[in-house]
């Protein structure tokens, strides 16, 4: 751009001046771009940009994976309580029968212990009272033990 307006009096000179201006401009742009890419802070910015872009991609992939996992778990654990009612009447009946069988078995055991102790002491009043009191005490302790355990 060494020429001025007064020197561009004819068409050839004007064309040459414009071509020289364009080539000078392109040379300066190339030099500017070369200097920009060689600056240390620009390299750091480019590195940070590429690092953050990679992190964004990784986080988006992780979000997609977690959403898929959540959808699978939601599908697997659908609450069916409102659609079905469990039949618990037979379970309670079985519990009741089992409890009655245990009570009857324990009563048979207690009477046989009372009878056995009274028989070995010739059915005296003191032996009958002592065996009944002993079985009452043992029954009380077993009842307390069952309450503590259950």
C-alpha positions in Angstrom: 0.0 0.0 0.0 2.8 2.2 -0.8 0.8 4.1 -3.5 -1.5 6.9 -2.8 -4.7 8.1 -4.5 -2.9 10.6 -6.7 -0.7 7.9 -8.2 -3.7 5.8 -9.3 -4.5 8.0 -12.3 -4.9 5.2 -14.8 -6.6 1.8 -14.7 -3.5 -0.3 -14.7 -2.0 1.5 -11.8 -5.3 1.2 -9.9 -5.5 -2.5 -10.5 -2.0 -3.1 -9.4 -2.5 -1.0 -6.3 -5.6 -3.0 -5.4 -3.9 -6.4 -6.0 -0.9 -5.2 -3.9 -3.3 -4.1 -1.1 -5.1 -7.5 -1.1 -1.8 -9.4 -1.0 -0.5 -7.2 1.8 -3.8 -7.7 3.7 -3.6 -11.5 3.3 0.1 -11.5 4.4 -0.8 -9.5 7.5 -3.8 -11.9 8.3 -1.5 -14.9 8.0 1.1 -13.3 10.2 -1.5 -12.4 12.8 -3.0 -16.0 12.8 0.5 -17.4 13.1 1.3 -15.1 16.0 -2.0 -15.9 17.7 -1.6 -19.6 17.6 1.9 -19.4 19.0 0.9 -17.4 22.0 1.0 -19.5 25.3 -2.3 -18.3 26.7 -4.0 -19.2 23.4 -2.6 -22.7 23.6 -3.9 -22.9 27.2 -7.3 -21.7 26.1 -7.5 -24.2 23.3 -6.4 -27.0 25.7 -9.1 -26.0 28.2 -11.7 -25.8 25.4 -10.9 -29.3 24.2 -10.8 -30.6 27.8 -14.1 -29.0 28.7 -15.7 -30.3 25.4 -14.5 -33.8 26.3 -15.9 -33.5 29.8 -19.3 -32.3 28.4 -19.4 -35.3 26.1 -18.5 -37.7 28.9 -21.2 -36.2 31.2 -23.8 -36.4 28.5 -23.0 -40.1 27.9 -23.1 -40.7 31.7 -26.5 -38.9 31.9 -27.9 -41.1 29.1 -26.6 -44.2 30.8 -28.0 -43.2 34.2 -31.4 -42.3 32.6 -31.5 -45.7 31.0 -30.7 -47.4 34.3 -33.4 -45.4 36.1 -36.0 -46.3 33.4 -35.0 -50.0 33.7 -35.4 -50.0 37.5 -38.7 -48.1 37.2 -39.9 -50.8 34.8 -38.7 -53.6 37.1 -40.3 -52.3 40.3 -43.8 -51.3 39.4 -46.0 -51.3 42.4 -48.7 -53.9 42.0 -50.2 -53.6 45.5 -53.2 -51.7 44.4 -54.0 -54.2 41.6 -53.8 -57.4 43.6 -54.9 -58.3 47.1 -53.0 -61.1 48.8 -55.0 -63.9 50.3 -53.8 -63.8 53.9 -56.8 -65.6 55.5 -55.3 -69.0 55.1 -52.0 -67.8 56.5 -53.7 -66.5 59.7 -55.7 -69.7 60.0 -52.5 -71.8 59.8 -50.9 -69.6 62.5 -53.9 -70.1 64.7 -53.9 -73.8 64.3 -50.1 -74.0 65.0 -50.5 -71.9 68.1 -53.3 -74.0 69.4 -51.3 -77.2 68.8 -48.3 -75.7 70.7 -50.5 -74.7 73.6 -52.2 -78.2 73.8 -48.8 -79.9 73.6 -47.4 -77.8 76.4 -50.4 -78.4 78.5 -50.1 -82.2 78.0 -46.4 -81.9 78.9 -47.2 -79.8 82.1 -49.9 -82.3 83.2 -47.6 -85.3 82.6 -44.8 -83.6 84.7 -47.3 -82.9 87.5 -48.7 -86.4 87.3 -45.2 -88.0 87.2 -43.9 -85.9 90.2 -47.1 -86.7 92.2 -46.9 -90.4 91.4 -43.3 -90.7 92.6 -44.3 -89.1 95.9 -47.4 -91.3 96.4 -49.9 -88.5 95.5 -49.5 -86.6 98.7 -51.1 -83.1 98.9 -47.7 -81.4 99.3 -46.3 -83.2 96.2 -49.3 -82.2 94.1 -49.1 -78.6 95.3 -45.3 -78.5 94.8 -45.5 -79.9 91.2 -48.4 -77.5 90.3 -46.4 -74.5 91.7 -43.2 -75.6 89.9 -45.0 -76.0 86.5 -46.7 -72.6 87.1 -43.3 -71.0 87.7 -41.7 -72.7 84.7 -44.7 -71.6 82.5 -44.4 -68.0 83.7 -40.6 -68.0 82.9 -41.2 -69.6 79.4 -44.0 -67.0 78.7 -41.6 -64.1 79.6 -38.9 -65.7 77.5 -41.3 -65.9 74.5 -42.3 -62.3 74.9 -38.7 -61.2 75.0 -37.7 -63.2 72.0 -40.6 -62.3 69.9 
